[in-house]
Amino acid sequence: MYTLNCKGRLLSLEKPVVMGILNITPDSFHAPSRPASFGQVLAKAGSMIEEGATILDVGAQSTRPGSEWIDADTEWERLSTILPLLHATYPNTFFSIDTFHHSVAERAVKAGASIVNDVSGGQLDPDMLATVAGLGVPYVCMHMKGTPQTMSSFAKYDHLLADIIDYFIERTYACHKAGISDIIIDPGFGFAKKGTQNFELLKHLGNLQLLGYPILLGVSRKSMVTKTLEITPAEALNGSTVLHTIGLLNGAGILRVHDVKEALQSISLVSALQNA
């Protein structure tokens, strides 16, 4: 069992939990996850919390393939008012900040976030790991090669699973060396991975448990669903639920999702199966 220290509050992962996606961006790939006003953001957050989300992941920079890179000041400008408001409105919820800029992470934690979720694993900002260590919060270390703008050209591996495990051995060592205590690993579905690579990774996800860290699964409404089934993100709830179920059976401890209620139903059913 894993327990994370989130600014003095303990988050238990004795059973899997749901992380709801709350985008403060104009260009997220799934349109309903782009609330346009503060009122809509608060309402969306409240709905996900009511449905049972333990964590809300707040991001102001799109990291979909080919997305526009925005600088730290622009990113924080999008967050500076809404994040403190979210924390004040829902003080019992754990908020994570989805950023690869150390200055945004620092400001966000001071404004109420208690987890840093970095798609680059500290590789896009050399000050990120030391900053997170100083903040004393859990760190989501994701696997990605290149940047969100270039990652599609880096989807080449000698041995996919072995390369990802080697990456996490190196990155988690760097995290511990910097002074980070609580680490969550995210294999980064869709990030420098294409087509069957994503399914190979999901099929062998359980092997990542050997690293000894909780595993975050982020497959909700992604292209591994939509391209395989030839559907749109709006039609991808059922496919996402199938992949969440497979991920849970293979050791996922956190589901990062657009659809909280359905993800929790997957958790309940898998738990009933495992306890039968």
N, C-alpha and C positions, 0 to 999 in steps of 0.2 A: 504493500500500500504506500502511496506517495502522499505527502502533506506539504503544501507550499506556504511559505511565509509571505503574505501579501501586506507589507507595511504593518506588521503586528497582528493581522487577522489571518487565521489559518484556513486554507482551502484544502479540503480533503478530497482525494481522488480514489477513495475506497471503492467507489463505483464510478463509471464514466459520467462525465458532465457535458453540458451543451454550452458552447460559446456562440452567441448570436452575432451576426455580422451587421454592423451599423456604419454605413458608408456616408461620409460627409464629402462626397465627390460628385461632380456633374457627369462623369463618364464611366461609372461602374457597368460591367457587362450585363448585369441583371437589373433592369430598370426599376422594379419595385423596391430595390434596396438603396435607392437614391432619394431620400427625403429632401424636399426642397426648402423647407422653412424650419425654424426652431421648434414651432409647434408640432410639425410633422415628425421631427426627430424625436422629440419627447414622447409623442404618441407611439411611435414605432418601438422605442425602447421600452415603454410601459407594457406594450402588447407582448413583446418577447419575454419580459420578466414575468408577466402574469402566466404565460405559457410554460414557464419553468427554466428559463435560461439562468445559468449560474454566473456566467461571464458575458459581458458585452464587449466586443472588439471594435473599437472606434478608429476609423481610418480616414484620412483626408487626402490621400494620394493613391490614385489607381495604379495597380501593379499588373493589370492584365497585359498580355503580349502587345508590344507596340504602343503602350500608353505614353502620355506626355509626362516627362520628368518635371516636377516643380521643386523649387528650392525650399529650404527649411522655413524661411520667413513667410512665404506664401502658404505653405502647409499649416504653419501655426496660426496664421491669420484666419484660416477656415475653422480652427479648433478652439481658439482662445476664449470665445464667449460660450459656445455650446458645451464644452467639456465640463467646466465648473458647474454649469446649470444641470447637466446630467447627474453629476455626483451629488449635488445638493438635493435634487429631486428624488434620487434613488440611492440613498447613502449605504444601504445594505448590500448593494450589488457590486461585484468585482468588475472593474473596468480595465481592459487592456488597451494599450495604444499601439496601433499598427503603423510603424514608421521605421525607416532606416537612417534617419537623421538623429544624432545624439542630442542636439539642442532641443528638438521637438520632444524626444523621450523625457528629457529632464523637466521641461516645462509642463508636460502632460502629467507626470507623476506628482509634481507639486500642485497641480490643479485637480487631482482626484484619482488618476489612474494608479493601478497597483501591480500591473504586469506590463512588460515591454515585449511586443511581438515584432520581430525583425526578419523580413523576408530574405535578407542578405547574410544572416549569420555573422554580422559584424564586419563584412568584407567591403561594404560601400562607404563606411565611415570609420576611420581608424580610432576614433574616440568613443565609439559606442560601448564597447565592452567595459572599459574603465568607468564610464558614466553610469552604466547599469549597476556595476559593482558598488559604486558610491551611493546609489539610490537604495540599494538593499532590497530589490524586488526580483521576482522570478523573471526569467528571460526565455522567450520562445526563439530557439535557434533553428532557422529553416535552411534546407538545402536548395541552393540555386547556383547556377553558373552564369557569368555575365551580369547584365542588368535586365530589368523588365523590357527595355527597348531592344536588347540584343540577344536575350536568352534563347530564343528559338534556334539560333545558329550554333548553339553549344550543346544540342541534344545528341551528343556522340559519346559513347562509353566503351571502354574495353570490356568491363563486366559491371553492369548497372548496379546491382545490389552491393557488390564488394566496393565499388567506387564510392557509393553513398555512405557505407559504413566507415570507410577510411576517412571520408570528409568529416563525419560526426566525431570520430576519435580525435582528429586534429582540432576541430572547432570547440568541442567541449573541453579539451585540454586548455585551449586558449581562454575559454570562459572561466575555468577554475583558476588559472594562473592570474587572471585579472581580478579575481576575488568574488565572482558570482557563485552563490550557493545553490540556488534552485534553478534547474534547467529543464526545459521541455523541448523535445525534438519534433520537428515537422519535416517529413520527407519531401515536401514541396511538389505536390501533384500538379502537373502542367507547367512547372517552372523548369525550363531546360529539359523537358521531357515531352515526347510526342507519342501519340497512338498507343501501340502495344507496350511501350515502355511504362506507361502509367499502370496498365493492368498487370504487368510483370511485378512492378513494385507493390501493388496492392495484394497480389497473390502471396508474396513473400514478406509482407509487412511484419509478421510475427518475429522474423529474424532480428528486427531492430530492437526487440525487447532485451536482447543480450547486452545491449549497451547500458541498460540500467536506468533509463530515464522515461518519464511518461511521454506518450506519443500523441501528438495532435494530428487529426485527420482533416484535411481541407479539400473535399471533392465536390462540395455542394454546387449543383447546376453547372459544373465546369464542362469543358469541351470533351473530356473523355466520356461524358454522358451524351452531350448533344451531337457530336460528330459520329459517334458509334450508332446512335439511334436515328440520326438524321432528323433532329427536332431542334426547336429553339430553347434558350434558357427558360423561358416561361413555361415550357412543357416538360421540364426536366425534374420535377419533384419525385415522381415514382422511381426514375432511374437513380437519383441521388439517394433515395431511401434504401434501395438495393445495395448500393456501394457502402453506405454507412453500416448496414448490417454485416457485410463482409469484413469491413474494417474493425468493427467491434469484436467479431469472432477471432480476428487476428491481433488483438491486443490494443486497439486504440483506446485512449483514456479520455480524450477531449474531442468532441465533434464540433468543428467550426462550420456553422450552417446559416442558410437564409431562412429555414423553416423549422422553428424550434419544436413545436408540438409533435410533428412527425418524427423528428430525431429522437425525442424522448420516448416515443412509442417504440422505436427500434431498440433503444436501450432497455426498456422494460421487457420486451419479448426475448431479447438475447439473454438477459439476466434470468428469466424464467426457464429458458432452455438449459442454461449452464447449471442452474440449481436443481434441475429435475432429477 
